Amino acid sequence: MEKLVYLVWKRDDLAIEAFRDRLVVDVAQRIVADGAQALTVNVSDLRERLGKGSGQFMGEGKTISACVSLWLDSLDGRAPMEAALHGLASRVDGYLVTESMPLRCPDRDWPDGSRSPGVTLWTAFPKPERLTDAAFFERWHEHHTPLSFEIHPLWEYTRNAVARVLTPGAPPYRAIVEERFRTLEDLTDPNRFFGAPENIQRVLTDIATFIDMESINNAPMSEYILKSC
């Protein structure tokens, strides 16, 4: 099977709540009927709770509406799924990715179709031109991931390394990351997110070794697991 990730922007005439409801019900049903073996949707519907000036929204995270992750037997069958997304969206950016889960939720007890507890921090970024592929993945996987586990109160951690851009005009991201936290406060409270004040600089210094800070895009999102693997 292959994993595809779609970044989705809603139409201006749709409120985020209406967009979310149609995405996780009508569009999700179409995607599954068209052959998706698994489907998870993260929706950026937390802006009112966090405030428009929240530092958690960066780059295209300020405007993105959802991140849709699906598994299918072959990317050759993706056309009807993309059509379903386009029926609800003003913009859809698609990527073929390789998934790695250094941390899987150890205690899931909720059914498919319901909102997952907690919150997702969605992040996407390109590879800096100054780095080789080997250096980029070495810094991201072998240095930053262990540091994240040491500092942040992570509940689940999904790394998607982009293999190909699938839609014309989509930004050349090399990484799409979903970090799960048990509560919104674990993400928004600096004392809980970083653990200690000195860890803030440790994280920023480490990130700068494999990401150009101005290229980071992120947003807190609500997760809906609509079809489990």
N, C-alpha and C positions, 0 to 999 in steps of 0.2 A: 504493500500500500504506500501511498504518497500523502504527505501533509501539505495543505495549502493554507495560507493566511491571507485574509482580505481586510484591508483597512477601509472603513466606510464612513462617508459624510452624508448626513441626511439632507433632504430638500428643505429649503427655507420655510416652506409652508407647513411643515410638520413640527410640532412640539416634540421635545426629546422623549416625553412619556409615550406619546402616540407612536413615534418611530420605534421605541423599544418594544411596545406591545405587539406591533405588527411584525417586527423582526423575529422575536422569540416564539411567535405562534405561526402566523401565516407563511412567512418566508422560510422559517426553519422547517416547517412541514414539507414545503416544496423541495428544499435542499436534500432532506432525508429521502423523500420519494424519488429523487433523481439520482440516488446512489451513494450519498454520503454514509460511510460506515461509522463515523463518529462526528459530533458537532458540539462545539462550545462557543458561546457568544459572550463577549465582554462589552458592556454598554457604558458610555460616559454620561451617566445620569446623576452624578453627585455634585454638580456645580453649585446648585442652590445651597446645599449643606455646607460646602467648603467656602463659598464666596468667589466672586469673579477674580479677585486679586490674589487668590491662593498661589503660593509658589510651587504647588504640585503640578500646575499646568504649564508646560514648557513647549515652545516650538509649535509643531502641528497638533500637539496635545491640547492646545487652546481651542481647537475647532473640530477635532475628530469626534465622531459619534459612536463608533463601535469597532471592535476587532473581532473578526469571525474566523475561527479555526476549524478546519474540517479535514477528515481523512477520507480518501477514496481509492479505489483500486488502481486507477491511472488518471493522471492529469488530463489525458485526452478527453475525458468525459466531463470536464468542468463547465462547458458552455452553458448548459441550462441553469447551473447554480449561479454563475455570474449574471445571467439574465434575471434571475429572481432577485438578486441584490440590486441590480440596476433599476428594477421596477420601484424600488423604495428610496434610492439614493441619488444624490447629485454627482457623486464621485466615488469610484471604487478602485483601489490599488491592490493588485494581487501579487503574491509571492509564493514560489515553491521553496519549502524550508526543510531542514533536517532538525528534528526535535531531540532535545536532551532534557531529562528531568533529574537534576542532581538532588532534588528533594520533592517527594510526592506526599500529598496530604495523607497523614497516617490514620486519620480517624473520621473519614467521611461517613455521615449517617443521614444524608438527605437524598431525596429521589431526583432522578432526571426531571427536568422541566421546571423546577423551583429555583428561586434565587439562592445562590450559595451564601452561607454566612461570610462575614468579613468583606474584604475589599482587595481588588487587584491594582497594583501599580503597573500600568502598561508603559513600556519604553521601547523606542526604536532609534537606531543610529547607524550611520554609515561607517565604513572603515576609513580612518585618515590615510591620505595618500602617502604620508611619510612612513607608513608601516607596511611590511610584507604581510601576506596572509598568515604565515607561520607566526610572526611576532604578534599580530593582532589576536589570534585565537589563544596563543600562549598567555598573553596578559589577561585576556577576558576570562578564560576558563581556569587557568592554573593559579592565578593570583587573585583576581577580583572575586571569583566565586567563593573561595575559602574565607576571604575577608568579610564578605556579605554574611556568611553563616556565623562568623564570630561576633559581628556587631548587630545585625538587624534581627528583629523577632519574626523571622520568616516562618510561614506555615507550609508553603509550597513554592517551588521555583522552577519555571519552565524557560529554557533557553532555545530559541529558534534561530539557527544560523541560515541565512538566506542563500539558497543555491542559484536561483534565477528570479529575475523580475518577469512577471507574466502579463502585465497590462501596460500599454503604451503610456509613457509620461510619468510612471510611478517613480518616486525617489529611489536612488540606488542604495537602499538600506542593506546592511550586512547582518544586522542583529535585530530581532524583535523579541522582547523579554516580557514575561508575565511573572511578577512577584506577588504572592498571596500573603495577606496578613489576616489574623483572626478578627481584628477590630479596626475600625477606621482610625481610632486613637493611636494604635500601634504605628500607623503611618504618619499621622499628622502631628503627634506630640514629639518634639525633638528628643526629649529625655528617653522616651520609649524606643524611638526609631534608631537613635545613635548610641544609647546606653550611657555614654559619658561625653562631656564636651570635647575632649581631645580627639574623639573618634571622628568628628566632623571633618577635621583637616586630613586625617588618615584616609577617609573615603575620597575626598576631593583630590588629593594627591594621587591616589591610585587610579581613579577614573581618568585623570588627565594623561596617563601613560598609554591609553588605547582609545580614547574618545576625544574629539575636539568639542569642548564644552558648548560652543555655540550651535552644534549640530544635534544636541540631545532633544528628543521629543518625548514627553511623557504626560500621562493623565491617570488619575484614579478612576476605576471602573467597577461596575457591578457584574458578577459572573453568573451565567446561566449555562449549566451543563445540560444540553438538550438531548444528546444521545451519547452514552458512554461507549467506550471501546469494548 
